[in-house]
Amino acid sequence: MLDLFKHRGFAPYLIVLFLNAFVDLGHKIIIQNTVFKAYDGQTQIILTAIVNALILLPFVLLFVPAGFVADKYPKQRVMQFSAWFAVGVTLLITFAYYQGWFWFGFAMTFLLAVQSAMYGPA
């Protein structure tokens, strides 16, 4: 297992992988906590289902296109583009939270999940 760290680029790959998962899960936790604190009853159930759908749908819908892109283009390029796309989306989400634009941040969950779905096969 430790032999993998001798390969050039493996440690940065793990770091980016960790940061990607950290941002995705962190955003989902923030959205879920906001929904649980701000809403109750039927609205809470519906919004929780929407959050889960926004996160899961890109993985289901982009399964084949993501694999195609990962096979057609160099994996390093796909990963770099996906990582920079995630940085942009994360900055937009952060800006939305600071401005109090919950619904914009809520909608950006879908783009963050699209990025993760495209990053996965690469």
N, C-alpha and C positions, 0 to 999 in steps of 0.2 A: 504493500500500500504506500509506504513512504517513497518508493521509487518513482511514483507519479510526480512528486514534487521536484524531481530532477529535470523533468521536461519543462522546457522554456514555455512560459505562458500558462502553465497549469494553476499556479498560485493566483495570478490576476483573474483567471477564469472563476476560481472559487470565490474570490472576493466579490466580483460582479454578481455572481449567482446568489451569494448571501445577501447583498444589498438589494437585489431585485426582489427576493422573497421577503425581506424585511420591509421594504416600502409597500409591497402589495398587501401583506398581512396587516401592517400598521394602518394603512388607509382603510382597509375593511373593518378593522377594530374601531377606528375613529367613527366611521359612518354608522356602524351597528350601535355603538354607545350613544351617539347623538340621537339615533332613532329611538332607542330605549328610554332616553331621558326626556325627549321632547314630545313623544307620542305615546298613546296607549290604546288598548283595545284593538279594534279591527284595522285602524290605520297603521298601527305598529306592525301587525301581521303582514299587511299588504306591502309596506315599505321594506320589511325584512326580506320578503320573497323577491321584491324587485332588485334589491342589492345582490342577493344570491344569483339571480338571473343575469344581472349585468356582469357578474364575475365569471359565471360558468358558460354563458352563451358563446363568447368568442372562442373558447377552447373547442366547443362542439362545431361551430360554424366554420372555423378557420383551420380545422385539422388537416384537410387535404391541401388548401393553398399554402399553409405554413410549411408543410413537407415539401411541396413543389419548389417554393422559394429557397428552402434550405438545400435542396439538391441542385437547383439551377445555378445559384450564385455561391461564391466562396463563403463558407460558414463564418469565417472571421469577419467578413464585411456585413453579413446579416446580423451577427451579434453586436458589432459596433453600431450599426444603424439603430438596432432595437434599443441598445443601451442609451444612446443619445436621445432617442425618441422618449424613452422613459424619464430622462432628466427633464426634458421640456414639459412633459405632462405633469410630472411631480411638482415642478415650479409653478405651473398653472394652478394645480390643486392647492398648493401652499398659499398662493396669492388669493385664491378664492376663499380659503379659510380665514385669512387675515382680514379680508373685506367683508366677511360675514355672508358670503354667497354660498350657502349650503347646497342649494339645488344645482349650481354650476359644478361644485365639487362632486356632488352626487352623480351627475351625468358623466364627469370625467372618469369615473370608476370604469366605465365601459372602455374608454381608450387605454387605460392602464391595463385592463385585461386583454385587450387586443395586442398590446405590446408583449405581454407575457406569453400569449399564445404563439406569436410569431418568433419569439426568442427561444421557446422550448425546443423545437426540433433542431435548431442550429447548434 
